Amino acid sequence: MFASLLPTCRSLWLALPLAVGLAAPAFAETITVTIEKLTFQPAEVKAKVGDTIQWVNKDVLAHSATARDKSFDVIQPPKKTVSQTLTRAGSFDYYCKYHPNMKGRLTVAP
């Protein structure tokens, strides 16, 4: 009796993820912003909530990535790498508070 139900049960289990709308998980990315010769490279970055920005300071000076709206302030010691995971969507203009001519823009999608 149960042997005849097995093919039907197996089909239901295979169809269940499609019926409830399960999708493959989204993977967060790591995006590198290099600080070199008093510039952010690239100066404009597009990312998603959950992604990580890896700030790589190749200069011999300390720098910061300071949002104009004060939502983040990442300090990068000379010749060091600092990571920041993005937690909210929006467009953020940022600069180095030690060298205000250094500017960038981070756009974070939900």
N, C-alpha and C positions, 0 to 999 in steps of 0.2 A: 504494500500500500504506500509506504513512504518513498519507495524507490521511484514511483511514478510522479511524485511531487517535486523531486529534486531538480529536474530541468526547469520547471516553472519558478521555483524559489531562486535558483541561480540567476535567471533572467531578471527577476525583481531586484535582487541585490545589485546587479550591474546597472540597472536603470535608475535606482534610487538617487545616486549623486546627481544625475542629470535633472531629475524631477525637483529636487530641493534647491537647485541652483548653486551647487558647490563649484567653486572655481579654484584654479591653482593659486597658491599664495603669491603675493607680489613680493619681489625681492628688493631690498633697499640697496642703493648704490653708494659707493664711496667716490666722492668728487674731490679732486686735488686742486687747490689754489696755491700756486707758488708765489712767494714773495722774493723778488730778486731785483736788485738795482732800483730800490725804492718804488716798485710797482707791484700791483696784484695782477697775476697772470693765470687765467683770463680775468679781465676786469668785470665781465658780466657772466653770471652763472645761473643756470636754470636747474632746479632740483625739485624733489617731492618731500613731503613730510615723511620722516623716517630715514631719509638719506643722511649720510655723514659727510661733512666737509672736513677735509684734511688740509690744514693750513701748514705749508712747508716753508719755513723761513730760511732762505739761503744766504741772507745778508749777515753782516757782522754786527748789526744793530738790532735792538728789540723793536718789535712792531705790535700793533693791535689791529683787530678788525672790530671796529666799534660802530654799532648801528646808530644812525642819526636819531631814531626814535627810542634809543636806549634799551631795545629789546635783547641785545646781546653785546658783549664786550669780551672778546677773546684776545688774550695776551700771548704773543709768540716770542719767546726768548731767542737770541741769536743762534742760528744753526740748529734749530729744534723744529719738531713737528708737533702740532696740537690738533686734536680732533674735536668736532662739535656735531652732535646729532640734532637734526632739525625737527622741531616739535610743533611748529605752527606755520600755516600758510600765509602768504603775503609777499609784497615787494619791499625790500629793505635796501636802502642806500647806506653804505658804510664807508668808513675812512680809517686811517691810522691816526690815533690821537697824538702820537709823537711826531708824525710827519703828515700834517693835514692835506697836503697836496696829493697824497696817495688815496685814491677813491675806487670804489667798486659798487656793484649792484647785484643783489641776490634775489631771485624770484623763486618762491617756493609754492608749488601747486599742492592741493590737498591730496 
